[in-house]
Amino acid sequence: MSDRYAKYDKLKFDYPAERVLRITFDRPDTFNSVDAETHTQMTDMWIDIDRDPDINAVIVTGAGKAFSAGGDFSLIESMIGNSHEIMKTWKEAKNLVYNIINCNKPIISAINGPAAGAGLVVGILADVSIAGKKAKIVDGHPRLGVAAGDVAAIIWPLLCGMAKAKYYLMTCKPVSGEEADRIGLVSMCVEDEVLQQTALDIATELANGSQSAIRWTKYSLNNWLRQAGPIFDASTALEMLGFMSEDVKEGVLSHREKRAPNFRKDCPI
């Protein structure tokens, strides 16, 4: 194992095949939720991956029964009403998406179980996204009391169309692996027992292909995402603005108390 990734100690790295790097969200006791330090590491690591001459493909998955439950409550609560933390997280949230888009190596996600929030950014923005049948994809931001942020505005309409994107993003209803495949939100859905092997087979195939051709194809196609940059920037800024509101306090409290939120019915916007 190269020391190149030793500093990213909140994630697990291994090499399941020649020139294939596998990254695992490794907090199974919290459904692989993302704390502040993990958020920073998963943002920065793509720069090193892009520059790594020894790998040609990347797999991202989760340990245990989940891909990633998204930001944990400690991260969310540290942001509420805290302009400094909001600005820091806003910058990281933008960089996470752009660093993945600009990473020259093909990324394959193996989505096992729940996938939400910051973890879902990697899952759904991967070049090849593979969901197991037990996958449960959800953007829960409005349920929390903030605008759908992270990767939602830049990729959901492009993948599954505006009508489906609006429905799932505004209602926060979960999407199963099979439904995600049907509407085009992921590349494919497979049986859970073959999920990891399917991801490895695709990663190995890409790692052995023409690297210039594959990387230039990724770069060209990702221009669709780059031209949506202003839409994405606005969505993340509006998400962050929500962390200054009363709604997000009620959203977090309702999650902790395992009840439906009671948001204010009036709104000046």
PERABEL-V330212 format. One record per run of one state. SS is the DSSP state (H for helix, E for strand, - for the rest). FROM is the first residue (numbers start at 1). TO is the last residue. If there is no record, write none. Layout:
# PERABEL-V330212
SS:FROM:TO / SS:FROM:TO
This chain:
# PERABEL-V330212
-:1:2 / H:3:5 / -:6:10 / E:11:17 / -:18:19 / E:20:25 / -:26:27 / H:28:30 / -:31:33 / E:34:34 / -:35:35 / H:36:51 / -:52:56 / E:57:62 / -:63:67 / E:68:68 / -:69:70 / E:71:71 / -:72:72 / H:73:79 / -:80:82 / H:83:102 / -:103:105 / E:106:111 / -:112:113 / E:114:116 / H:117:125 / -:126:127 / E:128:132 / -:133:135 / E:136:138 / -:139:140 / H:141:144 / -:145:151 / H:152:160 / -:161:161 / H:162:171 / -:172:174 / E:175:176 / H:177:183 / -:184:187 / E:188:190 / -:191:191 / H:192:207 / -:208:210 / H:211:221 / -:222:222 / H:223:226 / -:227:228 / H:229:242 / -:243:245 / H:246:256 / -:257:269
